[in-house]
Amino acid sequence: MRLHQWAEDLWTIEDAAPLELGASITFPLRTTILRDASDKLWIHSPVRLDEALVEQIALCGEVGSIVAPNCFHHLFFTQAQRYFSNAQGYVA
């Protein structure tokens, strides 16, 4: 996994391992990161993180918010909060 930059203040992370719900149901996992008006990063639907990915994100700026908008997007929320403990968390 790696950070992909789409624009000056917009990135995504595609998780190589999809979420598997049974034998025939899989969902791709994607995180969106953007820089908000306060110049902090906003992480939407965090995927699995590792040290290398956390370092890539940190190079982009300080994480200010982590968002899990619904029950399918919360799986790696707690892990993201551990890595970015100063960020405000928002869950549905």
N, C-alpha and C positions, 0 to 999 in steps of 0.2 A: 504494500500500500504506500501511496505517496500523495502529497498535496499537489493538486493541479490548479494552477492559476488561470482564471478565465478573463479577468479584468483587473484593474489596479487594486480594488478592494473586495474581490470576490474569488473564493477558492472552493473546491470540492475534494472529498476523499471518497474513493470507491473501495469498499471492502472486497477483497478477492474471494472471501468465503461467504456465500449467501446464507441467509437464515433459512433453515429447513424445518418445515412443519409437516412432518409425515413424509411418505415416500414420493409423492408427486407434487408437493407444494413448496416452492422456494421463492424467496424474495431477495432481490439485490439490496445491499445496504449502502447508503450514501449519506455523507455528512456535507452540509453546506456551511461555509464560514464566510462572514462578511465583516467589514470594518464599519462600525456605526458612527453616528454624528459625534460621539464623545471620543472618537479615535481608538476605541477598544474593539476587540473581536467578539463577535456573536456567533456561537456554535449552535447549529440547528441539527438535532437528531444525531448525537455522537455515535460513531462506530467504535469498534475495538481499537484501543490505542496501545502503542508501545513507545519505548523511550525515543526511538528515532523519529517517529511521527510527532511526538510531543515537542521535540527539538525543532522540527520544521515549522510547527505552528507558532512556537515561541519567537522564531525569527521574523514572523509577520507582525507580531505585536502582542500586547497584553490581552488575555482573554477576560472580558468583562461579564459575559452572560453565556449560560448553557441552557438550551431549550429542548424539552422533550414534549412535543405537542399532543401526543396521544399514547395509548398503551403499546403500540408497536414500536415507538421511538424511544422507549425508556431503558432498553436492555443494557446499554453501556453508559447510562447517565451517571451512575454512582462512580464508576471508574474515572470518567471525565472530571467529576468533582474532586476526586483525590488528586489528580494531576494538576488541576487548576483550582486550587482551594480558595483563592481570593475571588473567584467569579461568583456572580449571583446565579442561582439555579431557578428555573421555571418549569413546572410540570403541569400537565392537564389532570 
